[in-house]
Amino acid sequence: MVMAWHLGKRDGANTREFIAKVRRATSADNLFDVSTDAFQPYETAIDGVLFERANHAQIVKMFSRHLEAGRKRYSPARFVAVAKDAVTGMPDLDRASTSHVERKNESLRQWCKQLTRLTYAYSKKWEHLHAALALHFAYYNFCRVHRSLRVREANVTHHVWELRELLI
């Protein structure tokens, strides 16, 4: 389940707004772990907004600086290593990972073509993109049958919604 999402530039103000949404979507009763990349605004936002609720781990992936022969412009550099650090609290560094978010972002780009650059579907208006994302996440959370999970662990609804239920 995607418990919070935010559309905006990758900056401090939007990071704080996103983390505030995570706070509203989580319970004060359960301490949880958050894993982020090294984007600095995460540190201050999580420490300031989720300080008593979340342990924060930072994942830094290191890539080779040299492009291999034959690499194209959009090909990523070769992965070299990963570093995991506790930023606040006591996160479980063995379980700390950004892979789930990265996989969700990849799926999102596959399903929501407004996010794919260099295509005709690319959104130029934030309002249109916001509407497309809202519909996508509602479908993802309430209608889509997740093959790997088999059950709806969040217990937000009693059943998997039909598309017509979402659109009513």
C-alpha positions in Angstrom: 0.0 0.0 0.0 1.2 3.5 -0.8 0.3 5.4 2.4 1.4 8.8 1.3 2.4 10.5 -1.9 3.2 14.1 -2.9 3.7 15.8 -6.3 6.3 18.5 -6.3 9.8 19.5 -7.0 12.5 17.7 -5.1 13.3 20.4 -2.6 13.1 21.1 1.2 9.6 22.5 1.2 8.0 19.6 -0.7 10.0 17.1 1.3 8.5 18.6 4.6 5.0 18.4 3.1 5.5 14.8 2.1 6.8 13.8 5.5 3.9 15.6 7.1 1.6 13.4 5.0 3.5 10.3 6.2 2.9 11.5 9.8 -0.8 11.8 9.2 -0.9 8.4 7.6 0.9 6.6 10.5 0.0 5.8 14.1 1.8 7.3 17.0 1.6 3.9 18.7 4.0 2.1 16.5 7.6 2.9 15.9 8.7 2.2 12.3 11.8 2.4 10.2 12.2 4.8 7.3 14.9 4.4 4.6 15.9 7.2 2.4 18.6 8.2 -0.1 21.2 10.9 0.8 18.9 13.8 -0.1 19.7 16.2 2.8 16.1 17.6 3.3 15.0 14.1 4.4 17.2 14.4 7.5 15.7 17.6 8.8 12.1 16.7 7.8 12.1 13.3 9.3 13.9 14.5 12.5 11.5 17.4 12.8 8.2 15.7 11.9 8.6 12.0 12.7 11.1 12.3 15.5 9.2 10.2 18.0 7.7 7.8 15.5 10.5 6.7 13.1 14.0 5.4 13.0 15.8 6.8 10.0 18.3 4.9 7.9 20.1 6.5 5.0 21.1 4.4 1.9 23.9 5.7 -0.3 24.6 3.9 -3.5 28.0 4.4 -5.1 28.5 4.2 -8.9 31.5 4.2 -11.1 32.5 7.6 -12.5 33.7 6.2 -15.8 31.3 5.2 -18.5 32.0 1.8 -20.0 32.6 1.6 -23.7 29.4 1.5 -25.7 27.2 2.9 -22.9 24.4 5.2 -24.1 23.5 8.6 -22.7 20.6 7.3 -20.6 22.3 4.1 -19.3 23.3 4.2 -15.6 26.8 4.0 -14.4 28.1 0.7 -13.1 27.0 0.0 -9.4 30.0 -0.3 -7.1 28.8 -0.4 -3.5 26.2 0.6 -1.0 26.6 2.3 2.4 23.9 2.2 5.1 23.9 4.6 8.1 21.6 5.3 11.0 20.6 8.9 10.9 18.1 9.0 13.9 17.0 6.3 16.3 18.0 2.7 15.9 16.9 1.4 12.5 17.5 -2.2 11.5 20.3 -1.6 9.0 20.1 -5.2 7.8 16.5 -4.5 6.5 17.1 -0.9 5.5 16.5 -0.5 1.8 15.1 1.8 -0.8 14.4 -1.0 -3.3 10.6 -1.1 -2.6 10.3 2.6 -3.4 12.5 2.3 -6.4 10.4 -0.6 -7.7 7.2 1.2 -7.1 8.5 4.3 -9.0 9.5 2.0 -11.9 6.0 0.5 -11.9 4.5 3.9 -11.7 6.4 5.0 -14.8 5.2 1.9 -16.7 1.5 2.4 -15.7 1.3 6.2 -15.7 2.9 7.4 -19.0 2.6 11.1 -17.9 5.8 10.4 -15.9 7.8 9.0 -18.9 10.0 11.6 -20.5 10.3 11.9 -24.3 6.8 10.6 -24.9 3.6 12.2 -26.2 1.8 11.4 -22.9 4.3 13.5 -20.8 2.2 15.9 -18.6 2.9 19.6 -18.9 0.2 20.7 -16.5 0.6 19.9 -12.8 -3.2 19.6 -12.4 -3.5 16.9 -15.0 -0.5 15.0 -13.6 -1.9 15.3 -10.0 -5.3 13.9 -11.2 -3.6 11.0 -13.0 -1.5 10.2 -9.9 -4.5 10.4 -7.6 -6.4 7.9 -9.8 -3.3 5.6 -10.0 -2.7 5.5 -6.3 -6.4 4.9 -5.5 -6.5 2.1 -8.0 -3.2 0.7 -6.7 -4.4 0.7 -3.0 -8.0 -0.4 -3.4 -8.5 -2.2 -6.7 -5.3 -3.9 -7.8 -4.8 -7.5 -6.7 -1.2 -7.6 -5.6 0.2 -11.0 -6.7 3.1 -11.1 -4.2 1.0 -10.2 -1.2 -2.1 -12.3 -1.9 -3.9 -10.5 1.0 -4.7 -6.9 1.8 -2.6 -6.5 5.0 -3.5 -2.9 5.6 -7.2 -3.8 6.4 -8.4 -0.5 4.9 -11.3 -2.2 3.1 -13.2 -5.4 3.5 -12.7 -6.5 -0.1 -10.8 -5.6 -3.3 -12.8 -2.9 -5.0 -14.2 -3.2 -8.5 -13.2 -0.4 -10.8 -16.8 0.9 -10.8 -16.6 1.2 -7.0 -13.6 3.5 -7.3 -15.1 5.7 -9.9 -18.4 6.2 -8.0 
